[in-house]
Amino acid sequence: AVNGRAMVFQAARRDGDRHGGQAAGVRVMDPLAIDGALAAAWDALADDASEPNAFAERWCLAPALQLLDHDRRARLLVVELGGQLIGVAALTEARSYGPLPLRHWTNWTHSNHFHGAPLVRAGQELLFWQAVLDWCAARGHFVLQWQKLTAGGPLQAALDQLLALSQAIAPEGIRQSRALLASDLSPAAYWEAAVRGKKRKELRRQANRLADLGPTAHRHWQRDEPIGPWVDALLQLEAEGWKGREGSALASDSATEAWVRTILAGARDAGRLDMRMTTQAGRPIAMLVNFLCPPGGFSFKTAYAEDLARFSPGVLLQQANLDLLERPDLRWVDSCAAPDHPMIDSIWRERRDLVWVNIPLGGRWSRLRFAALMRAEGLWHKLRRPPVPTPSDIAT
């Protein structure tokens, strides 16, 4: 009889048969010492990825590891098969699991890392997951928590398939839904369908009142333009608003500012950068940055002049941003916004769900410990859930 683990290896190595039966291997690389060959292979992998993710591409992730991983706790995992790069991911050892002092593996992220999908070559998802899970299991701990996977996407589907063969599951923890732009409508038709008539009329009035203060224009960054002035304007505009006052603006931290300047230049060089600006009498009053990784895209940052908030400059710029629908190479753009965001949710009608999945590692004893942890976590969430109000509570 073939046990579950052997079945897992058999399924994961189907693609490996084309390479003489080789299994995928994992190398841990120093993000401060990425050579030219790996850089080129990583860039090429991005164009053949199972799921596009700007935040996992080299120009974005490598500078984050270099500038934002202050404790140097992240491991950059490079997964290869027959000398070909099939996946890249950054993992770290977390010291607690919720309220429990339980060390476990998790994918490394930071506060501006808005999507957790690793870069994996399309068609080789099973091989990638098997190699990563084996690497984690060999280094202790019985849980790998993967944050911000696309719910129902090819990477979660492959992970579920792999674990099902060994009669295991990856329970979902957190699930978040956020705005997504994905439609065959024209920009004008989409705007009319998404925004009610009364609101559209009010926005036209605000645009006219804004124009009364001075000439208003929407600008789109061009590839032959220097990006320095655009980046300076974005950082200043955001720092002048509530994020600056709260200390959460990109320019509030020197390392984060350095990372942003680096990745915007990297996105430019990689052909991923899309920047827009609304000006009033020559002054930037709204800006946004998209990272376009066909067939998808990510809306990275937006900022607007709060002293002109009564004219909704950010919304007016988002209306102009709907010309993304005209690009034949884009099927969707992720807002990267918080769930239930009042502005973008009122314009972008589609939704993308992200999930945090808990993956069991190791053999039978580890699986039993994992099952006990999942039961304890479920009980903890149940106890923390606010009680359903009774009719008498409502009456009082």
ROPALUM-38248 format. One record per residue (C-alpha): residue number from 0; x, y negated, z negated. Coordinates in nm, 3 decimals, padded with zeros to 5 digits. Layout:
N
@n->NUM, u->X, v->Y, w->Z
...
This chain:
396
@n->0, u->00.000, v->00.000, w->00.000
@n->1, u->00.112, v->-00.351, w->00.076
@n->2, u->00.085, v->-00.579, w->-00.227
@n->3, u->-00.038, v->-00.938, w->-00.208
@n->4, u->00.309, v->-01.091, w->-00.218
@n->5, u->00.429, v->-00.881, w->00.074
@n->6, u->00.122, v->-00.990, w->00.269
@n->7, u->00.211, v->-01.351, w->00.196
@n->8, u->00.562, v->-01.305, w->00.331
@n->9, u->00.426, v->-01.124, w->00.636
@n->10, u->00.187, v->-01.410, w->00.716
@n->11, u->00.442, v->-01.683, w->00.646
@n->12, u->00.704, v->-01.527, w->00.872
@n->13, u->00.496, v->-01.485, w->01.186
@n->14, u->00.660, v->-01.790, w->01.336
@n->15, u->00.993, v->-01.667, w->01.202
@n->16, u->00.971, v->-01.361, w->01.425
@n->17, u->01.059, v->-01.585, w->01.716
@n->18, u->01.389, v->-01.651, w->01.537
@n->19, u->01.493, v->-01.292, w->01.481
@n->20, u->01.282, v->-01.246, w->01.168
@n->21, u->01.459, v->-01.520, w->00.976
@n->22, u->01.290, v->-01.678, w->00.678
@n->23, u->01.285, v->-02.053, w->00.639
@n->24, u->01.556, v->-02.184, w->00.410
@n->25, u->01.570, v->-02.487, w->00.181
@n->26, u->01.858, v->-02.728, w->00.146
@n->27, u->01.866, v->-03.003, w->-00.117
@n->28, u->02.014, v->-03.317, w->00.033
@n->29, u->02.155, v->-03.629, w->-00.125
@n->30, u->01.932, v->-03.917, w->-00.004
@n->31, u->02.235, v->-04.144, w->-00.031
@n->32, u->02.430, v->-03.931, w->00.216
@n->33, u->02.202, v->-03.847, w->00.508
@n->34, u->02.418, v->-03.779, w->00.812
@n->35, u->02.339, v->-03.868, w->01.170
@n->36, u->02.227, v->-03.516, w->01.266
@n->37, u->01.972, v->-03.493, w->00.986
@n->38, u->01.852, v->-03.848, w->01.053
@n->39, u->01.789, v->-03.766, w->01.419
@n->40, u->01.615, v->-03.437, w->01.336
@n->41, u->01.397, v->-03.607, w->01.072
@n->42, u->01.293, v->-03.878, w->01.318
@n->43, u->01.211, v->-03.617, w->01.584
@n->44, u->01.008, v->-03.415, w->01.330
@n->45, u->00.783, v->-03.717, w->01.269
@n->46, u->00.665, v->-03.703, w->01.630
@n->47, u->00.572, v->-03.333, w->01.601
@n->48, u->00.427, v->-03.335, w->01.251
@n->49, u->00.122, v->-03.139, w->01.146
@n->50, u->-00.012, v->-03.456, w->00.981
@n->51, u->00.125, v->-03.806, w->01.051
@n->52, u->00.248, v->-03.978, w->00.738
@n->53, u->00.444, v->-04.302, w->00.758
@n->54, u->00.544, v->-04.272, w->00.391
@n->55, u->00.724, v->-03.942, w->00.457
@n->56, u->00.916, v->-04.061, w->00.762
@n->57, u->01.287, v->-04.124, w->00.723
@n->58, u->01.275, v->-04.503, w->00.760
@n->59, u->01.026, v->-04.520, w->00.468
@n->60, u->01.108, v->-04.228, w->00.235
@n->61, u->01.489, v->-04.238, w->00.244
@n->62, u->01.509, v->-04.606, w->00.133
@n->63, u->01.250, v->-04.534, w->-00.138
@n->64, u->01.468, v->-04.255, w->-00.278
@n->65, u->01.773, v->-04.478, w->-00.257
@n->66, u->01.618, v->-04.789, w->-00.414
@n->67, u->01.322, v->-04.680, w->-00.630
@n->68, u->01.430, v->-04.349, w->-00.784
@n->69, u->01.622, v->-04.523, w->-01.060
@n->70, u->01.683, v->-04.206, w->-01.268
@n->71, u->01.787, v->-04.003, w->-00.964
@n->72, u->01.538, v->-03.731, w->-01.055
@n->73, u->01.403, v->-03.664, w->-00.705
@n->74, u->01.522, v->-03.377, w->-00.487
@n->75, u->01.508, v->-03.422, w->-00.111
@n->76, u->01.414, v->-03.081, w->00.026
@n->77, u->01.498, v->-03.002, w->00.386
@n->78, u->01.330, v->-02.686, w->00.517
@n->79, u->01.489, v->-02.522, w->00.821
@n->80, u->01.426, v->-02.218, w->01.037
@n->81, u->01.688, v->-02.089, w->01.274
@n->82, u->01.875, v->-02.420, w->01.252
@n->83, u->01.562, v->-02.621, w->01.335
@n->84, u->01.415, v->-02.868, w->01.089
@n->85, u->01.054, v->-02.772, w->01.013
@n->86, u->00.980, v->-02.981, w->00.703
@n->87, u->01.096, v->-03.255, w->00.468
@n->88, u->00.962, v->-03.334, w->00.121
@n->89, u->01.074, v->-03.505, w->-00.198
@n->90, u->01.007, v->-03.323, w->-00.526
@n->91, u->01.074, v->-03.405, w->-00.888
@n->92, u->01.042, v->-03.239, w->-01.226
@n->93, u->00.763, v->-03.404, w->-01.425
@n->94, u->00.796, v->-03.397, w->-01.804
@n->95, u->00.426, v->-03.386, w->-01.890
@n->96, u->00.106, v->-03.251, w->-01.744
@n->97, u->-00.173, v->-03.486, w->-01.844
@n->98, u->-00.170, v->-03.499, w->-02.225
@n->99, u->00.047, v->-03.185, w->-02.250
@n->100, u->00.428, v->-03.193, w->-02.281
@n->101, u->00.452, v->-02.940, w->-02.000
@n->102, u->00.732, v->-02.965, w->-01.749
@n->103, u->00.630, v->-02.885, w->-01.392
@n->104, u->00.719, v->-02.959, w->-01.032
@n->105, u->00.543, v->-03.231, w->-00.835
@n->106, u->00.599, v->-03.423, w->-00.516
@n->107, u->00.786, v->-03.747, w->-00.580
@n->108, u->00.592, v->-04.069, w->-00.521
@n->109, u->00.600, v->-04.434, w->-00.628
@n->110, u->00.341, v->-04.708, w->-00.665
@n->111, u->00.345, v->-04.800, w->-00.294
@n->112, u->00.353, v->-04.441, w->-00.163
@n->113, u->-00.006, v->-04.411, w->-00.047
@n->114, u->-00.017, v->-04.065, w->00.110
@n->115, u->00.142, v->-03.746, w->-00.018
@n->116, u->00.147, v->-03.520, w->00.288
@n->117, u->00.498, v->-03.386, w->00.358
@n->118, u->00.630, v->-03.395, w->00.712
@n->119, u->00.588, v->-03.043, w->00.851
@n->120, u->00.626, v->-02.925, w->01.208
@n->121, u->00.286, v->-02.839, w->01.354
@n->122, u->00.226, v->-02.464, w->01.357
@n->123, u->00.484, v->-02.389, w->01.088
@n->124, u->00.289, v->-02.494, w->00.779
@n->125, u->00.286, v->-02.142, w->00.627
@n->126, u->00.663, v->-02.110, w->00.656
@n->127, u->00.711, v->-02.450, w->00.500
@n->128, u->00.487, v->-02.383, w->00.200
@n->129, u->00.636, v->-02.037, w->00.137
@n->130, u->00.989, v->-02.178, w->00.137
@n->131, u->00.898, v->-02.465, w->-00.097
@n->132, u->00.700, v->-02.244, w->-00.337
@n->133, u->00.983, v->-01.991, w->-00.353
@n->134, u->01.235, v->-02.268, w->-00.420
@n->135, u->01.023, v->-02.408, w->-00.704
@n->136, u->00.952, v->-02.065, w->-00.858
@n->137, u->01.322, v->-01.977, w->-00.859
@n->138, u->01.397, v->-02.284, w->-01.071
@n->139, u->01.149, v->-02.228, w->-01.351
@n->140, u->00.805, v->-02.364, w->-01.436
@n->141, u->00.482, v->-02.207, w->-01.323
@n->142, u->00.301, v->-02.509, w->-01.174
@n->143, u->00.361, v->-02.725, w->-00.868
@n->144, u->00.122, v->-03.019, w->-00.851
@n->145, u->00.097, v->-03.179, w->-00.508
@n->146, u->-00.050, v->-03.527, w->-00.509
@n->147, u->-00.253, v->-03.702, w->-00.238
@n->148, u->-00.296, v->-03.427, w->00.020
@n->149, u->-00.555, v->-03.481, w->00.291
@n->150, u->-00.861, v->-03.286, w->00.177
@n->151, u->-00.936, v->-03.017, w->00.435
@n->152, u->-00.634, v->-03.114, w->00.645
@n->153, u->-00.403, v->-02.859, w->00.810
@n->154, u->-00.156, v->-02.868, w->00.522
@n->155, u->-00.413, v->-02.794, w->00.254
@n->156, u->-00.572, v->-02.530, w->00.477
@n->157, u->-00.236, v->-02.355, w->00.528
@n->158, u->-00.163, v->-02.368, w->00.156
@n->159, u->-00.501, v->-02.216, w->00.074
@n->160, u->-00.446, v->-01.944, w->00.335
@n->161, u->-00.106, v->-01.859, w->00.197
@n->162, u->-00.227, v->-01.834, w->-00.161
@n->163, u->-00.541, v->-01.641, w->-00.069
@n->164, u->-00.327, v->-01.359, w->00.066
@n->165, u->-00.180, v->-01.311, w->-00.281
@n->166, u->-00.522, v->-01.354, w->-00.444
@n->167, u->-00.432, v->-01.694, w->-00.586
@n->168, u->-00.590, v->-02.035, w->-00.549
@n->169, u->-00.474, v->-02.396, w->-00.573
@n->170, u->-00.745, v->-02.568, w->-00.777
@n->171, u->-00.814, v->-02.930, w->-00.700
@n->172, u->-00.760, v->-03.181, w->-00.976
@n->173, u->-00.826, v->-03.542, w->-00.883
@n->174, u->-01.018, v->-03.621, w->-00.564
@n->175, u->-01.033, v->-03.973, w->-00.424
@n->176, u->-01.221, v->-04.113, w->-00.127
@n->177, u->-01.105, v->-04.426, w->00.054
@n->178, u->-01.192, v->-04.624, w->00.364
@n->179, u->-01.085, v->-04.496, w->00.705
@n->180, u->-01.121, v->-04.646, w->01.051
@n->181, u->-01.212, v->-04.378, w->01.306
@n->182, u->-01.460, v->-04.453, w->01.582
@n->183, u->-01.512, v->-04.453, w->01.957
@n->184, u->-01.697, v->-04.785, w->01.938
@n->185, u->-01.553, v->-05.107, w->02.076
@n->186, u->-01.432, v->-05.361, w->01.817
@n->187, u->-01.739, v->-05.580, w->01.877
@n->188, u->-01.983, v->-05.290, w->01.854
@n->189, u->-01.813, v->-05.154, w->01.543
@n->190, u->-01.828, v->-05.497, w->01.373
@n->191, u->-02.199, v->-05.525, w->01.445
@n->192, u->-02.267, v->-05.173, w->01.320
@n->193, u->-02.060, v->-05.209, w->01.004
@n->194, u->-02.145, v->-05.562, w->00.890
@n->195, u->-02.507, v->-05.665, w->00.845
@n->196, u->-02.634, v->-05.960, w->01.047
@n->197, u->-02.670, v->-06.197, w->00.752
@n->198, u->-02.309, v->-06.137, w->00.651
@n->199, u->-02.183, v->-06.183, w->01.007
@n->200, u->-02.363, v->-06.517, w->01.025
@n->201, u->-02.205, v->-06.626, w->00.697
@n->202, u->-01.858, v->-06.528, w->00.819
@n->203, u->-01.907, v->-06.729, w->01.139
@n->204, u->-02.001, v->-07.029, w->00.926
@n->205, u->-01.691, v->-06.980, w->00.709
@n->206, u->-01.470, v->-06.955, w->01.018
@n->207, u->-01.612, v->-07.282, w->01.150
@n->208, u->-01.559, v->-07.459, w->00.816
@n->209, u->-01.202, v->-07.326, w->00.803
@n->210, u->-01.137, v->-07.460, w->01.153
@n->211, u->-01.260, v->-07.802, w->01.038
@n->212, u->-00.955, v->-07.818, w->00.808
@n->213, u->-00.716, v->-07.767, w->01.096
@n->214, u->-00.649, v->-07.535, w->01.393
@n->215, u->-00.696, v->-07.168, w->01.299
@n->216, u->-00.534, v->-06.885, w->01.491
@n->217, u->-00.479, v->-06.508, w->01.466
@n->218, u->-00.125, v->-06.404, w->01.553
@n->219, u->00.012, v->-06.059, w->01.632
@n->220, u->00.384, v->-05.992, w->01.578
@n->221, u->00.567, v->-05.920, w->01.903
@n->222, u->00.861, v->-05.683, w->01.932
@n->223, u->01.093, v->-05.956, w->02.061
@n->224, u->01.025, v->-06.172, w->01.751
@n->225, u->01.251, v->-06.171, w->01.444
@n->226, u->01.065, v->-06.011, w->01.155
@n->227, u->01.244, v->-06.212, w->00.884
@n->228, u->01.002, v->-06.508, w->00.883
@n->229, u->00.704, v->-06.271, w->00.885
@n->230, u->00.836, v->-06.071, w->00.590
@n->231, u->00.915, v->-06.389, w->00.396
@n->232, u->00.562, v->-06.517, w->00.458
@n->233, u->00.403, v->-06.189, w->00.348
@n->234, u->00.602, v->-06.171, w->00.024
@n->235, u->00.535, v->-06.536, w->-00.059
@n->236, u->00.164, v->-06.514, w->00.018
@n->237, u->00.119, v->-06.207, w->-00.203
@n->238, u->00.333, v->-06.351, w->-00.485
@n->239, u->00.118, v->-06.668, w->-00.494
@n->240, u->-00.194, v->-06.462, w->-00.568
@n->241, u->-00.320, v->-06.251, w->-00.856
@n->242, u->-00.059, v->-05.979, w->-00.798
@n->243, u->00.215, v->-06.237, w->-00.856
@n->244, u->00.049, v->-06.353, w->-01.176
@n->245, u->00.018, v->-05.994, w->-01.299
@n->246, u->00.373, v->-05.905, w->-01.196
@n->247, u->00.265, v->-05.637, w->-00.947
@n->248, u->00.351, v->-05.821, w->-00.623
@n->249, u->00.612, v->-05.668, w->-00.396
@n->250, u->00.849, v->-05.956, w->-00.475
@n->251, u->00.797, v->-05.921, w->-00.852
@n->252, u->01.063, v->-05.649, w->-00.864
@n->253, u->01.395, v->-05.688, w->-00.686
@n->254, u->01.425, v->-05.318, w->-00.598
@n->255, u->01.073, v->-05.308, w->-00.454
@n->256, u->01.136, v->-05.623, w->-00.252
@n->257, u->01.458, v->-05.473, w->-00.116
@n->258, u->01.270, v->-05.156, w->-00.024
@n->259, u->00.995, v->-05.349, w->00.157
@n->260, u->01.244, v->-05.553, w->00.357
@n->261, u->01.430, v->-05.234, w->00.448
@n->262, u->01.126, v->-05.034, w->00.556
@n->263, u->00.973, v->-05.314, w->00.762
@n->264, u->01.298, v->-05.335, w->00.956
@n->265, u->01.300, v->-04.956, w->00.980
@n->266, u->00.939, v->-04.948, w->01.100
@n->267, u->01.030, v->-05.204, w->01.365
@n->268, u->01.322, v->-04.994, w->01.486
@n->269, u->01.107, v->-04.679, w->01.488
@n->270, u->00.829, v->-04.848, w->01.686
@n->271, u->00.585, v->-04.810, w->01.396
@n->272, u->00.540, v->-05.174, w->01.292
@n->273, u->00.219, v->-05.370, w->01.347
@n->274, u->00.193, v->-05.711, w->01.170
@n->275, u->-00.086, v->-05.968, w->01.191
@n->276, u->-00.125, v->-06.318, w->01.055
@n->277, u->-00.398, v->-06.580, w->01.037
@n->278, u->-00.271, v->-06.937, w->01.027
@n->279, u->-00.451, v->-07.259, w->00.945
@n->280, u->-00.275, v->-07.574, w->01.064
@n->281, u->00.037, v->-07.359, w->01.103
@n->282, u->00.026, v->-07.222, w->00.746
@n->283, u->-00.005, v->-06.843, w->00.695
@n->284, u->-00.330, v->-06.789, w->00.504
@n->285, u->-00.381, v->-06.414, w->00.559
@n->286, u->-00.146, v->-06.133, w->00.658
@n->287, u->-00.154, v->-05.759, w->00.697
@n->288, u->00.091, v->-05.485, w->00.786
@n->289, u->-00.002, v->-05.159, w->00.960
@n->290, u->00.226, v->-04.862, w->01.020
@n->291, u->00.116, v->-04.690, w->01.341
@n->292, u->00.217, v->-04.324, w->01.376
@n->293, u->-00.001, v->-04.188, w->01.659
@n->294, u->-00.243, v->-04.025, w->01.641
@n->295, u->-00.287, v->-04.200, w->01.304
@n->296, u->-00.200, v->-04.520, w->01.126
@n->297, u->-00.175, v->-04.665, w->00.776
@n->298, u->-00.275, v->-05.012, w->00.661
@n->299, u->00.013, v->-05.080, w->00.423
@n->300, u->-00.038, v->-05.429, w->00.275
@n->301, u->-00.273, v->-05.725, w->00.296
@n->302, u->-00.247, v->-06.071, w->00.139
@n->303, u->-00.442, v->-06.395, w->00.162
@n->304, u->-00.431, v->-06.752, w->00.031
@n->305, u->-00.650, v->-06.756, w->-00.279
@n->306, u->-00.707, v->-07.132, w->-00.262
@n->307, u->-00.896, v->-07.067, w->00.063
@n->308, u->-01.084, v->-06.762, w->-00.061
@n->309, u->-01.418, v->-06.939, w->-00.005
@n->310, u->-01.353, v->-06.905, w->00.369
@n->311, u->-01.278, v->-06.527, w->00.353
@n->312, u->-00.952, v->-06.546, w->00.551
@n->313, u->-00.869, v->-06.183, w->00.472
@n->314, u->-01.202, v->-06.060, w->00.609
@n->315, u->-01.164, v->-06.272, w->00.922
@n->316, u->-00.822, v->-06.116, w->00.981
@n->317, u->-00.969, v->-05.769, w->00.931
@n->318, u->-01.222, v->-05.849, w->01.201
@n->319, u->-00.937, v->-05.926, w->01.440
@n->320, u->-00.761, v->-05.608, w->01.320
@n->321, u->-01.044, v->-05.399, w->01.467
@n->322, u->-00.867, v->-05.421, w->01.803
@n->323, u->-00.687, v->-05.108, w->01.677
@n->324, u->-00.996, v->-04.926, w->01.805
@n->325, u->-00.887, v->-05.013, w->02.159
@n->326, u->-00.562, v->-04.818, w->02.133
@n->327, u->-00.601, v->-04.484, w->02.316
@n->328, u->-00.320, v->-04.324, w->02.115
@n->329, u->-00.489, v->-04.381, w->01.775
@n->330, u->-00.768, v->-04.161, w->01.642
@n->331, u->-00.777, v->-04.302, w->01.289
@n->332, u->-00.623, v->-04.559, w->01.056
@n->333, u->-00.607, v->-04.500, w->00.679
@n->334, u->-00.683, v->-04.810, w->00.472
@n->335, u->-00.450, v->-04.698, w->00.187
@n->336, u->-00.697, v->-04.890, w->-00.032
@n->337, u->-00.821, v->-04.804, w->-00.378
@n->338, u->-01.146, v->-04.607, w->-00.390
@n->339, u->-01.457, v->-04.827, w->-00.369
@n->340, u->-01.258, v->-05.128, w->-00.257
@n->341, u->-01.521, v->-05.403, w->-00.220
@n->342, u->-01.372, v->-05.569, w->00.089
@n->343, u->-01.247, v->-05.292, w->00.316
@n->344, u->-01.526, v->-05.050, w->00.223
@n->345, u->-01.774, v->-05.304, w->00.357
@n->346, u->-01.600, v->-05.311, w->00.698
@n->347, u->-01.447, v->-04.966, w->00.759
@n->348, u->-01.731, v->-04.715, w->00.749
@n->349, u->-01.548, v->-04.382, w->00.765
@n->350, u->-01.386, v->-04.214, w->00.463
@n->351, u->-01.081, v->-03.998, w->00.395
@n->352, u->-01.060, v->-03.776, w->00.086
@n->353, u->-00.729, v->-03.715, w->-00.088
@n->354, u->-00.678, v->-03.436, w->-00.340
@n->355, u->-00.430, v->-03.346, w->-00.611
@n->356, u->-00.383, v->-02.967, w->-00.596
@n->357, u->-00.233, v->-02.742, w->-00.864
@n->358, u->-00.032, v->-02.455, w->-00.718
@n->359, u->00.061, v->-02.143, w->-00.920
@n->360, u->00.422, v->-02.026, w->-00.905
@n->361, u->00.593, v->-01.700, w->-00.994
@n->362, u->00.461, v->-01.355, w->-01.074
@n->363, u->00.173, v->-01.207, w->-01.271
@n->364, u->00.270, v->-01.348, w->-01.612
@n->365, u->00.313, v->-01.695, w->-01.466
@n->366, u->-00.025, v->-01.667, w->-01.294
@n->367, u->-00.191, v->-01.579, w->-01.625
@n->368, u->-00.034, v->-01.886, w->-01.787
@n->369, u->-00.147, v->-02.095, w->-01.491
@n->370, u->-00.506, v->-01.969, w->-01.524
@n->371, u->-00.505, v->-02.052, w->-01.896
@n->372, u->-00.377, v->-02.402, w->-01.820
@n->373, u->-00.649, v->-02.460, w->-01.561
@n->374, u->-00.917, v->-02.349, w->-01.809
@n->375, u->-00.773, v->-02.580, w->-02.075
@n->376, u->-00.763, v->-02.870, w->-01.831
@n->377, u->-01.124, v->-02.810, w->-01.729
@n->378, u->-01.232, v->-02.808, w->-02.094
@n->379, u->-01.037, v->-03.128, w->-02.162
@n->380, u->-01.204, v->-03.309, w->-01.872
@n->381, u->-01.544, v->-03.180, w->-01.988
@n->382, u->-01.488, v->-03.316, w->-02.338
@n->383, u->-01.371, v->-03.653, w->-02.203
@n->384, u->-01.673, v->-03.689, w->-01.973
@n->385, u->-01.921, v->-03.945, w->-02.107
@n->386, u->-02.251, v->-03.787, w->-02.218
@n->387, u->-02.554, v->-03.817, w->-01.992
@n->388, u->-02.789, v->-04.076, w->-02.146
@n->389, u->-03.120, v->-03.946, w->-02.276
@n->390, u->-03.452, v->-04.129, w->-02.226
@n->391, u->-03.432, v->-04.253, w->-02.583
@n->392, u->-03.084, v->-04.393, w->-02.519
@n->393, u->-03.211, v->-04.578, w->-02.215
@n->394, u->-03.506, v->-04.716, w->-02.409
@n->395, u->-03.281, v->-04.863, w->-02.675
